[in-house]
Amino acid sequence: MYDNILIPTDGSEAAQNAVEHAVDLAEQYGATIHALYVVDVDATNLTLGTEQVDRIRQGRIGEMPEVQAEADEATGLVADAAATRGVSVEEHVTAGSPSRAIRNFVADNDIDLVVMGSHGRSGLSRVVLGSVAEKVLRRTRVPVLVVDLNDEDE
Amino acid sequence: MTAGIDVAAAALAPAQAGILPEGLNVSFKLLPAILVSGMLAIFLAIGYVFKVADTEGMWVAGRSIGNVENGMAIGANWMSAASYLGMAALIATSGFYGLSFVVGWSTGYFILLIFMAAQMRRFGKYTAPDFVGDRFNSDTARAIGAVTTFLIGFVYAIGQARGMGLVGLYIFGDLGLLGLSGYQSMVVAMMAITVGYLTLSGMLGATKNMAVQYVILIVAFLAGLYVVGFTNGYSTVLPHIEYGALFSELGREFSEPFVNQGYYLWIATAFSLVVGTCGLPHVLVRFYTVENERTARWSTVWGLGFICLLYLSAPAFAAFGTDLYANQIGPVYQTAESAGMTTAAGDVIVVLAAQLSNLPTWFVGFVAAGGIAAAIATTAGLFITGSSAISHDIYKNLINEDATQRQQVFVGRLSIVALGVITTLAALDPAAPIAALVSYAFSLAGAVLFPMFFLGLWWENTNRQGALAGMTTGLVIWTIPMINEVVPAYGILAEAAGSDEVLSATLAQWVPAIGSALIAVPLVFVVTIAVSLATPEPPKETKQMVRQCHSPEPMGQQQTAEDAVTGDDGPAPADD
């Protein structure tokens, strides 16, 4: 049924929450897990400054060890979870706007299922940030499993 | 106030609430409005076309930015409404004193070139507070750096808002929003556009199209100068020199130095602007990210060259504007019967000169659009720097270390809105002309950040205690004259202030807000050095990092001082 399952992750609790579901499915279908971390260009612009976006654009992300470490840590968490269940996993890092990058990744890599966490934001933070899960859900044609973060937190 | 801008300040007081440049044709003009909107649309479109591509895996190395383009980026980021409008304004209203801005703002780049550009590249950090925090191993230092960065963005942007408000009046007329005066409505509208532009450009992956912005602003300025000079018969091929012929008619402000503003104030202002240039976070970030040290140096040279194109032209533009004003509107300087030109008219002298030359509306609009481009580009840069100070340096590094990118976006966007709101409020009733407002930010950058960068890069024994003591000293010395001269203009402490609107005239004379770095910088150096000597030396790794920053041995393209110290050859492999 599923051969390639994509887990977009930002290392957050919400993303981590979805991993269990994905790994379980992957184990059942013998699928490969793709852990994808998107360096959000908008976030880079606002937090590290426009010059750093230029740097990314020039392909010099190697000069940004903290950004790379964060990406590796996030995809690493997924890889660890998969490894404990003996599921094969690939780690990917890309940059751009998260929902678009996820969509492009789906199209380019024969992904047949996306499993992603959602914060279930509401109020101001929803207005300001929107929901990546919602945008992915609306714009991709493959099945998307959205795992909401339990409301213990928000 | 005793100094600085008193020629204008005298005329300013009664008209404060409804700032209106006399002689400026305030009405909605279709063609200029289309020009300005079109220009913003072009910025966004270019950003969209050159959007950061979402490719699989890490990027394939893209095109790197060369010296010339980097220089243009430096020029566009640097030249704000203060350069485009404010510099000519101060030369027009204060004559010789205004030249301290030309001198200060260009000399700063020599210090940057010689002492800081390449060294900064070698240190290789993301933001100015990052440098301060990592160099001095202190979160408190990082926090002070971040707060200073935010404050600089705020104070600097007030001047930009004033510039946009005044020029906007020419293009869009009196909007009359909610009972605000025409100028105030325009400040609100233009700031809303700026914040909107910033949000949109962020979402489109459009960053700064600096080269385009530079070309637009320099073409607008030079075309304005040449056409005004030519149509009025002032100049032909070299207005930069030919304007000298007007000197005898312009009044003694031009021909007799130090008549209105003393020698001390001239030096204090120029000094503040020089050190401020070397401490401004939004200028310095450029050097962290250039390809290598050589590019860092050559971009500075090109940048300075591009900046000088405008700076050498500003005095001529001011002289033409002043003469046109005197012939068509009234006395420029205070006389028995007349208050002279207001600072508001001074701040739009560039646009006014084009309008008074009876040039077609679209052309005057083009000159005005250049001013708006300069203001929006710089404000965008300042707001981003301010938002990174809050979301990266304070939120991510000090409050929530596990913050995700999304949480940082949230904090970053809120900081930008907050900056937009406080800047708008402060600009509704600004305390001083554009150039003076901007100089307050330079004094702050010079007093607090410049000594930290300079000592941090060049004296390995500068330690945490020294840096903290030095930065605090700098902040205090900057704040005192601000309270003394600027705060009363906003109605706070106004009763305590004398008729000259300052709390202490003596203080204003010797530690003017516009040039407080002249006093602050030497003191901060002494305090930092003394405290550093009296307390334990910094750790060995820090010292090695500093040595790396000026070692004569070139470093690899992707290396920073930190890697060189830890022995890494470059980025760590992705999965170790």
Boltz contact constraints between the chains, C-beta under 6 A:
constraints:
  - contact:
      token1: [A, 10]
      token2: [B, 404]
      max_distance: 6.0
  - contact:
      token1: [A, 10]
      token2: [B, 405]
      max_distance: 6.0
  - contact:
      token1: [A, 12]
      token2: [B, 404]
      max_distance: 6.0
  - contact:
      token1: [A, 40]
      token2: [B, 405]
      max_distance: 6.0
  - contact:
      token1: [A, 41]
      token2: [B, 52]
      max_distance: 6.0
  - contact:
      token1: [A, 41]
      token2: [B, 205]
      max_distance: 6.0
  - contact:
      token1: [A, 42]
      token2: [B, 202]
      max_distance: 6.0
  - contact:
      token1: [A, 42]
      token2: [B, 409]
      max_distance: 6.0
  - contact:
      token1: [A, 43]
      token2: [B, 405]
      max_distance: 6.0
  - contact:
      token1: [A, 43]
      token2: [B, 408]
      max_distance: 6.0
  - contact:
      token1: [A, 43]
      token2: [B, 409]
      max_distance: 6.0
  - contact:
      token1: [A, 45]
      token2: [B, 202]
      max_distance: 6.0
  - contact:
      token1: [A, 46]
      token2: [B, 387]
      max_distance: 6.0
  - contact:
      token1: [A, 46]
      token2: [B, 391]
      max_distance: 6.0
  - contact:
      token1: [A, 46]
      token2: [B, 409]
      max_distance: 6.0
  - contact:
      token1: [A, 46]
      token2: [B, 412]
      max_distance: 6.0
  - contact:
      token1: [A, 47]
      token2: [B, 388]
      max_distance: 6.0
  - contact:
      token1: [A, 47]
      token2: [B, 391]
      max_distance: 6.0
  - contact:
      token1: [A, 47]
      token2: [B, 392]
      max_distance: 6.0
  - contact:
      token1: [A, 47]
      token2: [B, 408]
      max_distance: 6.0
  - contact:
      token1: [A, 47]
      token2: [B, 412]
      max_distance: 6.0
  - contact:
      token1: [A, 48]
      token2: [B, 126]
      max_distance: 6.0
  - contact:
      token1: [A, 48]
      token2: [B, 392]
      max_distance: 6.0
  - contact:
      token1: [A, 49]
      token2: [B, 285]
      max_distance: 6.0
  - contact:
      token1: [A, 49]
      token2: [B, 384]
      max_distance: 6.0
  - contact:
      token1: [A, 49]
      token2: [B, 388]
      max_distance: 6.0
  - contact:
      token1: [A, 50]
      token2: [B, 207]
      max_distance: 6.0
  - contact:
      token1: [A, 50]
      token2: [B, 208]
      max_distance: 6.0
  - contact:
      token1: [A, 50]
      token2: [B, 384]
      max_distance: 6.0
  - contact:
      token1: [A, 51]
      token2: [B, 285]
      max_distance: 6.0
  - contact:
      token1: [A, 51]
      token2: [B, 286]
      max_distance: 6.0
  - contact:
      token1: [A, 51]
      token2: [B, 289]
      max_distance: 6.0
  - contact:
      token1: [A, 52]
      token2: [B, 126]
      max_distance: 6.0
  - contact:
      token1: [A, 53]
      token2: [B, 207]
      max_distance: 6.0
  - contact:
      token1: [A, 55]
      token2: [B, 289]
      max_distance: 6.0
  - contact:
      token1: [A, 57]
      token2: [B, 52]
      max_distance: 6.0
  - contact:
      token1: [A, 57]
      token2: [B, 62]
      max_distance: 6.0
  - contact:
      token1: [A, 58]
      token2: [B, 62]
      max_distance: 6.0
  - contact:
      token1: [A, 58]
      token2: [B, 64]
      max_distance: 6.0
  - contact:
      token1: [A, 59]
      token2: [B, 59]
      max_distance: 6.0
  - contact:
      token1: [A, 59]
      token2: [B, 60]
      max_distance: 6.0
  - contact:
      token1: [A, 59]
      token2: [B, 61]
      max_distance: 6.0
  - contact:
      token1: [A, 59]
      token2: [B, 62]
      max_distance: 6.0
  - contact:
      token1: [A, 61]
      token2: [B, 58]
      max_distance: 6.0
  - contact:
      token1: [A, 62]
      token2: [B, 558]
      max_distance: 6.0
  - contact:
      token1: [A, 62]
      token2: [B, 571]
      max_distance: 6.0
  - contact:
      token1: [A, 63]
      token2: [B, 558]
      max_distance: 6.0
  - contact:
      token1: [A, 94]
      token2: [B, 54]
      max_distance: 6.0
  - contact:
      token1: [A, 95]
      token2: [B, 52]
      max_distance: 6.0
  - contact:
      token1: [A, 96]
      token2: [B, 52]
      max_distance: 6.0
  - contact:
      token1: [A, 96]
      token2: [B, 54]
      max_distance: 6.0
  - contact:
      token1: [A, 100]
      token2: [B, 54]
      max_distance: 6.0
  - contact:
      token1: [A, 101]
      token2: [B, 54]
      max_distance: 6.0
  - contact:
      token1: [A, 104]
      token2: [B, 54]
      max_distance: 6.0
  - contact:
      token1: [A, 108]
      token2: [B, 56]
      max_distance: 6.0
  - contact:
      token1: [A, 125]
      token2: [B, 410]
      max_distance: 6.0
  - contact:
      token1: [A, 128]
      token2: [B, 410]
      max_distance: 6.0
  - contact:
      token1: [A, 128]
      token2: [B, 413]
      max_distance: 6.0
  - contact:
      token1: [A, 129]
      token2: [B, 406]
      max_distance: 6.0
  - contact:
      token1: [A, 129]
      token2: [B, 410]
      max_distance: 6.0
